[in-house]
Amino acid sequence: MMRKGQEEMKNEIQTHVESKVGEIKDHVNSCIEKIEDVQSVKREIGEVKGEVERKIEEVKEKVQVKIGDLEKRLSELEDRSINFPANPDLTYSKPTVKFLTFDGQTSWTVFKTQFDVVSSANGWNNRVKASQLVASLRGSAAEVLQGIPSDKLTDLMTIENALEARFGDSHLTQFYRTELKTRQQKPGESLQVLAADVERLMSLAYAECPQDVRDSLAAQYFVDAIRDEDTQHATRLMDAKDLKSALAYSMKYEAAKTVSKTSRNVRSIEVEDGTGKEKDEKFDCLLKTLEKLLNSHVDGKKNTPRRNPNVTCWKCNKKGQVQRECQTISPNQEN
């Protein structure tokens, strides 16, 4: 009986275990199917990603080709823009700088600097700059074009070299350096005007020098050119490193010197005024003394008793005077 009960329990346990094992197998199979589904989705995503990347590359290539075509067309339009007639429907507002002219009578270096600034502000390319430079020439400067081949009249470098050879300042470098060395402040010329002229000569005489060297030389030439010895000596002792510093110090010293001189003049005038007051007081005292003497003299005359008009001179027997006041010459005095 007990044995039969054990077998039944064993069978129940085995049945239960087999049931759980079956459930686990079903769950594992279900997970495997899900994993296979996920891997399938990944494969599909990878295929889609690859397709998208291929499409992006194709689009990028097409865009690059379009951009290249547009840049090429824009470049052609810029080169041919000067040949297009003005069309009011296509024009647009753009700030421009005043047109310049060069006749050979002014400095070529200065004109070239101005021309470069104007061309940059107007956005000209080299071809347009060449045509504008040709159009700006007048007089003897325009005659230079006769020596340039016709096929080179649109070449900016050729035109600039021809103008530089004819009107450039390079051959005058030594002349400007000599003028700089002998430059002296003129009577009545301010320090600011002197400094401006020194700076101008420096740009012409030492155009190729580094900026720090030019600054130092400009300060030295400026100090050497100062007319007033005291100002020159004081500025030289300051040992300025550039023209701006030397000018600022010399102006301060000159102003201080002027103020000091004015103060001395004021003190001198004050001393002179004090001396004059002393002289006036002495003169007033002298006048009062003279006035007292005069008054006393007048008072003395007033106090003198009046003479009797009937008195008779014993010398000449005339009335109205006495013998001591008689001016008649006696016979004895004549002998």
C-alpha positions as CSV (number, residue, x, y, z in Angstrom):
1,M,0.0,0.0,0.0
2,M,2.8,2.3,0.9
3,R,4.7,1.4,-2.2
4,K,1.8,2.2,-4.4
5,G,1.4,5.6,-2.8
6,Q,5.1,6.3,-3.5
7,E,4.8,5.4,-7.1
8,E,1.7,7.7,-7.5
9,M,3.6,10.6,-5.9
10,K,6.6,9.9,-8.1
11,N,4.4,10.0,-11.2
12,E,2.8,13.2,-10.1
13,I,6.2,14.9,-9.5
14,Q,7.5,13.6,-12.9
15,T,4.4,14.9,-14.6
16,H,4.7,18.3,-12.9
17,V,8.4,18.6,-13.8
18,E,7.8,17.6,-17.4
19,S,5.1,20.3,-17.5
20,K,7.4,23.0,-16.2
21,V,10.2,21.9,-18.6
22,G,7.7,22.2,-21.5
23,E,6.8,25.7,-20.4
24,I,10.4,26.7,-20.1
25,K,11.1,25.3,-23.6
26,D,8.2,27.2,-25.0
27,H,9.4,30.5,-23.4
28,V,13.0,29.9,-24.7
29,N,11.7,29.3,-28.2
30,S,9.6,32.4,-27.9
31,C,12.7,34.5,-26.9
32,I,14.7,33.0,-29.7
33,E,12.0,34.0,-32.2
34,K,12.1,37.6,-30.7
35,I,15.9,37.7,-31.0
36,E,15.6,36.6,-34.6
37,D,13.0,39.3,-35.2
38,V,15.3,42.0,-33.7
39,Q,18.2,40.8,-35.8
40,S,16.1,41.0,-38.9
41,V,15.1,44.6,-38.0
42,K,18.7,45.5,-37.5
43,R,19.6,44.1,-40.9
44,E,16.7,46.1,-42.4
45,I,17.9,49.3,-40.6
46,G,21.5,48.7,-41.8
47,E,20.2,48.3,-45.4
48,V,18.1,51.5,-45.0
49,K,21.1,53.4,-43.5
50,G,23.4,52.4,-46.3
51,E,20.8,53.5,-48.9
52,V,20.4,56.9,-47.2
53,E,24.1,57.4,-47.1
54,R,24.4,56.6,-50.8
55,K,21.6,59.1,-51.5
56,I,23.3,61.8,-49.4
57,E,26.6,61.3,-51.3
58,E,24.8,61.6,-54.6
59,V,23.1,64.8,-53.5
60,K,26.3,66.2,-52.2
61,E,28.1,65.5,-55.5
62,K,25.2,67.2,-57.4
63,V,25.3,70.2,-55.1
64,Q,29.1,70.6,-55.5
65,V,28.7,70.5,-59.2
66,K,26.0,73.2,-59.1
67,I,28.1,75.4,-56.8
68,G,31.1,75.0,-59.1
69,D,28.9,76.1,-62.1
70,L,27.6,79.0,-60.2
71,E,31.0,80.2,-59.1
72,K,32.3,79.9,-62.7
73,R,29.3,81.9,-64.0
74,L,29.8,84.6,-61.3
75,S,33.5,84.9,-62.2
76,E,32.6,85.4,-65.9
77,L,30.0,88.0,-65.0
78,E,32.5,89.9,-62.8
79,D,35.0,90.0,-65.6
80,R,32.5,91.1,-68.2
81,S,30.5,93.5,-65.9
82,I,32.3,96.7,-67.3
83,N,31.1,95.9,-70.8
84,F,27.4,95.7,-69.8
85,P,25.2,98.7,-70.6
86,A,23.6,100.3,-67.6
87,N,20.1,98.8,-67.0
88,P,18.0,100.7,-64.4
89,D,16.0,97.5,-63.8
90,L,19.1,95.6,-62.7
91,T,21.0,98.3,-60.9
92,Y,21.2,98.4,-57.1
93,S,22.4,100.9,-54.5
94,K,26.0,100.5,-53.6
95,P,28.3,103.0,-51.9
96,T,31.1,104.2,-54.1
97,V,34.1,106.5,-53.5
98,K,34.9,109.6,-55.4
99,F,36.8,109.0,-58.7
100,L,40.5,110.1,-58.7
101,T,42.7,111.6,-61.4
102,F,46.5,111.7,-61.8
103,D,48.3,114.2,-64.1
104,G,51.9,113.5,-63.1
105,Q,52.3,116.8,-61.1
106,T,51.5,115.3,-57.7
107,S,53.2,112.3,-55.9
108,W,52.6,109.0,-57.6
109,T,53.1,107.2,-54.3
110,V,50.3,109.2,-52.6
111,F,48.0,108.7,-55.6
112,K,48.6,105.0,-55.7
113,T,47.8,104.7,-52.0
114,Q,44.5,106.6,-52.5
115,F,43.7,104.5,-55.6
116,D,44.2,101.2,-53.8
117,V,41.9,102.4,-51.0
118,V,39.2,103.5,-53.5
119,S,39.4,100.2,-55.5
120,S,39.1,98.2,-52.3
121,A,36.1,100.2,-51.1
122,N,34.4,99.7,-54.5
123,G,35.2,96.0,-54.7
124,W,37.1,96.2,-58.0
125,N,39.0,93.2,-59.3
126,N,42.4,93.6,-61.1
127,R,40.8,93.9,-64.6
128,V,38.4,96.7,-63.4
129,K,41.3,98.4,-61.5
130,A,43.4,98.5,-64.7
131,S,40.6,100.1,-66.7
132,Q,39.8,102.6,-63.9
133,L,43.5,103.5,-63.6
134,V,43.8,104.1,-67.3
135,A,40.7,106.3,-67.2
136,S,42.1,108.4,-64.3
137,L,45.3,109.4,-66.1
138,R,45.6,113.0,-67.4
139,G,48.2,115.1,-69.2
140,S,51.8,113.7,-69.1
141,A,50.6,110.7,-67.1
142,A,48.3,109.7,-69.9
143,E,51.2,109.9,-72.4
144,V,52.8,106.9,-70.6
145,L,50.0,104.7,-72.2
146,Q,51.6,105.3,-75.6
147,G,54.6,103.1,-74.6
148,I,52.4,100.2,-73.5
149,P,51.4,97.5,-76.0
150,S,47.6,97.5,-76.6
151,D,47.2,93.9,-75.4
152,K,48.8,95.0,-72.0
153,L,46.5,98.0,-71.4
154,T,44.2,95.7,-69.3
155,D,47.1,94.4,-67.2
156,L,47.3,96.2,-63.9
157,M,50.9,95.3,-63.1
158,T,52.2,96.5,-66.5
159,I,50.5,99.9,-66.2
160,E,51.6,100.4,-62.6
161,N,55.2,99.6,-63.4
162,A,55.2,102.0,-66.3
163,L,53.9,104.8,-64.1
164,E,56.3,103.9,-61.3
165,A,59.2,104.1,-63.7
166,R,58.1,107.6,-64.9
167,F,56.7,109.2,-61.8
168,G,57.9,107.1,-58.9
169,D,59.8,108.5,-55.9
170,S,62.4,105.8,-55.6
171,H,65.1,107.8,-57.5
172,L,64.5,110.8,-55.2
173,T,65.2,108.8,-52.0
174,Q,68.7,110.4,-51.5
175,F,67.2,113.9,-52.1
176,Y,64.6,113.4,-49.5
177,R,67.1,112.1,-47.0
178,T,69.3,115.1,-47.5
179,E,66.3,117.4,-47.1
180,L,65.4,115.6,-43.9
181,K,68.9,116.0,-42.5
182,T,69.0,119.8,-43.2
183,R,65.4,120.5,-42.1
184,Q,65.2,123.3,-39.5
185,Q,62.2,124.8,-37.9
186,K,61.3,128.1,-39.6
187,P,60.5,131.3,-37.7
188,G,56.9,131.3,-36.7
189,E,56.5,127.6,-37.6
190,S,54.7,125.5,-34.9
191,L,56.1,122.2,-33.6
192,Q,53.0,120.4,-35.0
193,V,53.7,121.6,-38.5
194,L,57.4,120.7,-38.2
195,A,56.5,117.2,-37.0
196,A,54.0,116.7,-39.9
197,D,56.7,117.7,-42.4
198,V,59.3,115.4,-40.8
199,E,56.8,112.5,-41.0
200,R,56.1,113.2,-44.7
201,L,59.8,113.3,-45.5
202,M,60.4,110.1,-43.5
203,S,57.7,108.2,-45.6
204,L,59.5,109.3,-48.8
205,A,63.1,108.8,-47.6
206,Y,62.8,105.6,-45.7
207,A,59.8,103.9,-47.1
208,E,61.4,100.4,-47.1
209,C,62.7,100.6,-43.5
210,P,60.9,98.7,-40.7
211,Q,58.3,100.7,-38.7
212,D,60.3,100.8,-35.5
213,V,63.4,102.1,-37.2
214,R,61.4,104.8,-39.0
215,D,59.8,105.9,-35.6
216,S,63.2,106.2,-34.0
217,L,64.8,108.1,-36.9
218,A,61.8,110.5,-37.1
219,A,62.1,111.4,-33.5
220,Q,65.8,112.2,-33.9
221,Y,65.3,114.3,-37.0
222,F,62.5,116.2,-35.3
223,V,64.6,117.0,-32.3
224,D,67.5,118.1,-34.5
225,A,65.2,120.5,-36.4
226,I,63.8,122.3,-33.3
227,R,64.8,126.0,-33.4
228,D,64.7,126.8,-29.7
229,E,67.9,125.5,-28.0
230,D,66.3,125.0,-24.6
231,T,63.4,123.0,-26.0
232,Q,65.7,121.0,-28.2
233,H,68.0,120.1,-25.4
234,A,65.2,119.1,-23.0
235,T,63.5,117.0,-25.7
236,R,66.8,115.3,-26.5
237,L,67.3,114.4,-22.9
238,M,63.8,112.8,-22.8
239,D,65.1,110.2,-25.4
240,A,61.7,109.7,-27.1
241,K,61.3,106.4,-29.0
242,D,58.9,107.8,-31.7
243,L,57.9,111.1,-33.3
244,K,54.6,111.3,-31.4
245,S,56.2,111.1,-28.0
246,A,58.9,113.7,-28.9
247,L,56.2,116.1,-30.2
248,A,54.1,115.8,-27.1
249,Y,57.0,116.4,-24.7
250,S,58.4,119.3,-26.7
251,M,55.0,121.0,-26.8
252,K,54.6,120.5,-23.0
253,Y,58.1,122.0,-22.4
254,E,57.4,124.9,-24.7
255,A,54.1,125.7,-23.0
256,A,55.7,125.5,-19.5
257,K,58.5,127.8,-20.7
258,T,56.0,130.3,-22.0
259,V,54.1,130.3,-18.7
260,S,57.3,130.8,-16.8
261,K,58.3,133.7,-18.9
262,T,54.9,135.3,-18.5
263,S,55.2,134.9,-14.7
264,R,58.6,136.7,-14.7
265,N,57.2,139.6,-16.7
266,V,54.3,139.9,-14.3
267,R,56.6,140.0,-11.3
268,S,58.8,142.6,-13.0
269,I,55.8,144.8,-13.7
270,E,54.8,144.5,-10.1
271,V,58.2,145.6,-8.9
272,E,58.2,148.5,-11.3
273,D,54.8,149.5,-10.0
274,G,56.1,149.4,-6.4
275,T,59.1,151.6,-7.4
276,G,56.9,154.0,-9.2
277,K,54.7,154.3,-6.2
278,E,57.7,155.2,-4.0
279,K,58.8,157.8,-6.6
280,D,55.2,159.3,-6.6
281,E,55.2,159.5,-2.8
282,K,58.6,161.3,-2.8
283,F,57.4,163.7,-5.5
284,D,54.2,164.4,-3.5
285,C,56.3,165.1,-0.4
286,L,58.6,167.5,-2.4
287,L,55.6,169.3,-3.7
288,K,54.1,169.7,-0.3
289,T,57.5,171.1,1.0
290,L,57.7,173.6,-1.9
291,E,54.1,174.5,-1.2
292,K,54.8,175.2,2.4
293,L,57.9,177.3,1.5
294,L,55.8,179.3,-1.0
295,N,53.0,179.8,1.5
296,S,55.5,180.9,4.2
297,H,57.1,183.4,1.7
298,V,53.7,184.8,0.8
299,D,52.8,185.0,4.5
300,G,56.1,186.9,5.2
301,K,55.3,189.4,2.5
302,K,51.8,189.9,3.9
303,N,53.3,190.5,7.4
304,T,55.9,193.1,6.1
305,P,54.7,196.7,7.1
306,R,53.8,198.9,4.1
307,R,56.3,201.8,3.4
308,N,55.2,205.4,3.7
309,P,54.8,206.8,0.1
310,N,55.9,210.2,1.3
311,V,59.4,209.0,2.4
312,T,62.2,210.8,0.5
313,C,65.5,209.3,-0.7
314,W,68.5,211.2,0.8
315,K,70.6,210.3,-2.3
316,C,68.4,211.5,-5.1
317,N,65.8,213.4,-3.2
318,K,62.9,211.4,-4.8
319,K,59.9,210.2,-2.9
320,G,58.8,206.6,-2.5
321,Q,62.2,205.0,-1.8
322,V,65.0,205.0,0.6
323,Q,68.7,205.5,0.0
324,R,69.7,201.8,0.1
325,E,67.2,201.0,-2.6
326,C,68.3,204.0,-4.8
327,Q,69.8,203.0,-8.1
328,T,70.9,206.6,-9.1
329,I,74.6,206.9,-9.8
330,S,76.1,209.7,-7.8
331,P,78.7,212.1,-9.3
332,N,81.4,210.7,-7.0
333,Q,80.8,207.2,-8.4
334,E,81.1,208.4,-12.0
335,N,84.6,209.8,-11.2
